[in-house]
């Protein structure tokens, strides 16, 4: 939700032809992120409710109006994080003679059916 976007939209002259249906516009360029505010080109600093993490760089911002309220949506780029392998992977082969055989060579035998005893 935004405070001064309504005045900014009039300032930017971005009124759409479809009044009320698609009230939104996108801003690209140098976007600066503060603690709980964002600086948009040609608009200035706008206070936000959500805080963006430090390792995130916003590429563009779409400002839209839904149900009489203004909203921001970010297109962000963040650095990829390399994750370490935490668990070794084992392959499982389901068979006919044995229930399962692991890629490590361990074999699991299935339950053998009992023959009926005739009296």
C-alpha atoms as a printed R data frame, in Angstrom:
    type eleno elety resid chain resno       x       y       z
1   ATOM     1    CA   UNK     A     1   0.000   0.000   0.000
2   ATOM     2    CA   UNK     A     2   1.370   3.391  -0.921
3   ATOM     3    CA   UNK     A     3   1.008   6.919   0.321
4   ATOM     4    CA   UNK     A     4   1.887   9.372  -2.438
5   ATOM     5    CA   UNK     A     5   1.396   7.245  -5.571
6   ATOM     6    CA   UNK     A     6  -1.970   8.805  -6.393
7   ATOM     7    CA   UNK     A     7  -0.329  12.193  -6.784
8   ATOM     8    CA   UNK     A     8   2.620  10.584  -8.588
9   ATOM     9    CA   UNK     A     9   0.332   9.032 -11.200
10  ATOM    10    CA   UNK     A    10  -1.114  12.441 -12.033
11  ATOM    11    CA   UNK     A    11   2.405  13.852 -12.121
12  ATOM    12    CA   UNK     A    12   3.584  11.177 -14.562
13  ATOM    13    CA   UNK     A    13   0.472  11.478 -16.758
14  ATOM    14    CA   UNK     A    14   0.037   7.704 -16.955
15  ATOM    15    CA   UNK     A    15  -3.746   7.560 -17.072
16  ATOM    16    CA   UNK     A    16  -4.984   4.499 -18.917
17  ATOM    17    CA   UNK     A    17  -7.769   4.406 -21.498
18  ATOM    18    CA   UNK     A    18  -9.531   1.628 -19.616
19  ATOM    19    CA   UNK     A    19 -10.381   3.625 -16.529
20  ATOM    20    CA   UNK     A    20 -10.821   1.420 -13.472
21  ATOM    21    CA   UNK     A    21  -9.994  -1.872 -15.180
22  ATOM    22    CA   UNK     A    22  -6.237  -1.776 -15.502
23  ATOM    23    CA   UNK     A    23  -4.882   1.056 -13.373
24  ATOM    24    CA   UNK     A    24  -1.198   0.115 -13.287
25  ATOM    25    CA   UNK     A    25   2.145   1.237 -14.621
26  ATOM    26    CA   UNK     A    26   5.712  -0.053 -14.534
27  ATOM    27    CA   UNK     A    27   8.861   1.859 -13.661
28  ATOM    28    CA   UNK     A    28  12.324   0.651 -14.651
29  ATOM    29    CA   UNK     A    29  15.684   2.155 -13.920
30  ATOM    30    CA   UNK     A    30  17.574   3.122 -10.815
31  ATOM    31    CA   UNK     A    31  15.472   1.815  -7.953
32  ATOM    32    CA   UNK     A    32  16.928   2.256  -4.464
33  ATOM    33    CA   UNK     A    33  15.761   0.167  -1.516
34  ATOM    34    CA   UNK     A    34  15.866   1.462   2.062
35  ATOM    35    CA   UNK     A    35  14.826  -0.226   5.314
36  ATOM    36    CA   UNK     A    36  11.066  -0.013   4.810
37  ATOM    37    CA   UNK     A    37  10.954   2.394   1.891
38  ATOM    38    CA   UNK     A    38  11.832   2.423  -1.788
39  ATOM    39    CA   UNK     A    39  12.966   5.258  -4.045
40  ATOM    40    CA   UNK     A    40  11.378   5.188  -7.478
41  ATOM    41    CA   UNK     A    41  12.559   7.278 -10.430
42  ATOM    42    CA   UNK     A    42  10.478  10.446 -11.004
43  ATOM    43    CA   UNK     A    43   8.364   9.730  -7.891
44  ATOM    44    CA   UNK     A    44  10.713   9.729  -4.905
45  ATOM    45    CA   UNK     A    45  10.712   7.818  -1.625
46  ATOM    46    CA   UNK     A    46   7.638   5.677  -0.871
47  ATOM    47    CA   UNK     A    47   7.062   3.914   2.450
48  ATOM    48    CA   UNK     A    48   6.318   0.175   2.224
49  ATOM    49    CA   UNK     A    49   5.009  -2.371   4.711
50  ATOM    50    CA   UNK     A    50   7.331  -5.211   3.724
51  ATOM    51    CA   UNK     A    51  11.092  -5.076   4.092
52  ATOM    52    CA   UNK     A    52  13.217  -6.352   1.201
53  ATOM    53    CA   UNK     A    53  16.312  -8.398   2.112
54  ATOM    54    CA   UNK     A    54  19.750  -6.850   1.609
55  ATOM    55    CA   UNK     A    55  20.895  -9.316  -1.086
56  ATOM    56    CA   UNK     A    56  18.006  -8.381  -3.425
57  ATOM    57    CA   UNK     A    57  18.220  -5.894  -6.300
58  ATOM    58    CA   UNK     A    58  14.866  -4.746  -7.737
59  ATOM    59    CA   UNK     A    59  14.925  -4.465 -11.540
60  ATOM    60    CA   UNK     A    60  11.468  -2.972 -12.063
61  ATOM    61    CA   UNK     A    61   8.438  -2.021 -10.006
62  ATOM    62    CA   UNK     A    62   4.799  -2.275 -11.074
63  ATOM    63    CA   UNK     A    63   2.406   0.054  -9.283
64  ATOM    64    CA   UNK     A    64  -1.236  -1.014  -9.523
65  ATOM    65    CA   UNK     A    65  -4.558   0.063  -8.086
66  ATOM    66    CA   UNK     A    66  -6.967  -2.634  -6.945
67  ATOM    67    CA   UNK     A    67 -10.150  -1.992  -4.970
68  ATOM    68    CA   UNK     A    68  -9.213   1.634  -4.412
69  ATOM    69    CA   UNK     A    69  -5.806   0.825  -2.884
70  ATOM    70    CA   UNK     A    70  -2.334   1.129  -4.424
71  ATOM    71    CA   UNK     A    71   0.089  -1.816  -4.415
72  ATOM    72    CA   UNK     A    72   3.735  -2.398  -5.396
73  ATOM    73    CA   UNK     A    73   5.067  -5.558  -6.996
74  ATOM    74    CA   UNK     A    74   8.785  -6.050  -7.516
75  ATOM    75    CA   UNK     A    75  10.732  -7.840 -10.208
76  ATOM    76    CA   UNK     A    76  13.890  -8.755  -8.317
77  ATOM    77    CA   UNK     A    77  17.259 -10.293  -9.006
78  ATOM    78    CA   UNK     A    78  19.168 -11.974  -6.232
79  ATOM    79    CA   UNK     A    79  22.482 -13.711  -5.979
80  ATOM    80    CA   UNK     A    80  22.341 -17.478  -6.229
81  ATOM    81    CA   UNK     A    81  23.372 -19.385  -3.152
82  ATOM    82    CA   UNK     A    82  25.402 -22.566  -3.435
83  ATOM    83    CA   UNK     A    83  23.961 -25.269  -1.213
84  ATOM    84    CA   UNK     A    84  26.046 -28.078   0.164
85  ATOM    85    CA   UNK     A    85  25.117 -31.687  -0.304
86  ATOM    86    CA   UNK     A    86  23.575 -32.787   2.986
87  ATOM    87    CA   UNK     A    87  22.564 -36.406   2.277
88  ATOM    88    CA   UNK     A    88  24.098 -39.028  -0.005
89  ATOM    89    CA   UNK     A    89  21.820 -40.337  -2.741
90  ATOM    90    CA   UNK     A    90  21.074 -44.050  -3.092
91  ATOM    91    CA   UNK     A    91  19.396 -45.697  -6.061
92  ATOM    92    CA   UNK     A    92  16.752 -48.393  -5.518
93  ATOM    93    CA   UNK     A    93  16.050 -51.237  -7.948
94  ATOM    94    CA   UNK     A    94  12.831 -53.167  -7.381
95  ATOM    95    CA   UNK     A    95  13.235 -56.756  -8.466
96  ATOM    96    CA   UNK     A    96  11.491 -60.089  -8.901
97  ATOM    97    CA   UNK     A    97  13.781 -62.369  -6.823
98  ATOM    98    CA   UNK     A    98  14.427 -59.829  -4.091
99  ATOM    99    CA   UNK     A    99  12.195 -56.986  -2.962
100 ATOM   100    CA   UNK     A   100  14.759 -54.226  -3.493
101 ATOM   101    CA   UNK     A   101  18.455 -53.805  -4.212
102 ATOM   102    CA   UNK     A   102  20.276 -50.576  -3.387
103 ATOM   103    CA   UNK     A   103  23.045 -49.088  -5.498
104 ATOM   104    CA   UNK     A   104  25.389 -49.704  -2.550
105 ATOM   105    CA   UNK     A   105  24.839 -53.462  -2.988
106 ATOM   106    CA   UNK     A   106  22.542 -54.014  -0.007
107 ATOM   107    CA   UNK     A   107  19.721 -56.468  -0.787
108 ATOM   108    CA   UNK     A   108  16.304 -56.525   0.913
109 ATOM   109    CA   UNK     A   109  14.421 -59.822   0.743
110 ATOM   110    CA   UNK     A   110  10.655 -59.757   0.494
111 ATOM   111    CA   UNK     A   111   8.230 -61.810   2.605
112 ATOM   112    CA   UNK     A   112   8.017 -65.390   1.339
113 ATOM   113    CA   UNK     A   113   4.539 -66.825   0.983
114 ATOM   114    CA   UNK     A   114   3.756 -69.882   3.106
115 ATOM   115    CA   UNK     A   115   2.511 -73.046   1.444
116 ATOM   116    CA   UNK     A   116  -0.826 -74.289   2.677
117 ATOM   117    CA   UNK     A   117  -0.610 -77.517   4.573
118 ATOM   118    CA   UNK     A   118  -3.194 -80.087   3.510
119 ATOM   119    CA   UNK     A   119  -4.553 -82.254   6.207
